[in-house]
Amino acid sequence: MRKVVAIENMTLDGYVDSQTGLGFEWTFRGYSPEVDAFGNQHVRADVDTAMYGRRTFEGMRDFWSGVAANPDAAEGEKAHAEWVTNVSKIAFSTTLREAGWKNTRIIAADAAARVAELKAEDGGTLAIYASPKLVHWFIDNGLIDEFRIMVHPVTVGSGTPLFHDKAALNVDLLESKTFDSGAVYLRYQVA
C-alpha cells in the first residue's frame, strides 16, 4: 500500500503560501545547500509520484521546464528540474484540459476514489508538493498519511496556512532535524 505525504515548506507562523508573488519567496532565507541535499537525498527519496493542485502545477511546470536550458541555473536546480520533469505527476483540476508537461496525468473527477486506487497500487510514495488547498482537501477526506515539513525562520503574517481551521489531526513525530540556516525539518505520521 502506497502512502500519501504532504511535502511542505512552512513559515514559523504556519503559512505555506504568502499569496504575494509566487507565494513562497520567503523560503530563500532558510534554504541552503545542506537543506537542498537533505531534501533530495532524504525527504523525497521514496517519492515516485508528485501531485499538485492546478495553480501550483502550472507554476511548477512553467518554472522548472525552463531551468535545464538556463545557463545561469545552479547545478542543484538543474538536477531538480531533471527529476521533476521525469517523475510521474498528477494535476488535480476541473479546468485544466492539457498538462503540457511530460509524465503528467490530470484527475478532474472522482478524486477521492482515484486517490484510493492509487494508494492500493504498488509503487513509491505519492507526494503533494505545496498546493495548500489540495492539502486541505486531502485532510478533509482523510487521505494524508504523513507530513514532511520544512519550517523556515521567517514569519509572513498572513497567507494560506498548512492546516486550515477545520483540520483536526493527531500526529506522531517520526523525525526532526535542524539546519545551520535556521530551518527545521519535521516529519509527522497521522495517527
SULRALIN-V674020 format. One record per helix or strand of 3 or more residues. SS is the DSSP state (H for helix, E for strand). FROM is the first residue (numbers start at 1). TO is the last residue. If there is no record, write none. Layout:
# SULRALIN-V674020
SS;FROM;TO / SS;FROM;TO
This chain:
# SULRALIN-V674020
E;4;11 / E;15;17 / H;25;29 / H;33;43 / E;47;53 / H;54;64 / H;75;86 / E;88;92 / E;104;107 / H;111;120 / E;125;129 / H;132;140 / E;146;152 / E;171;178 / E;184;190
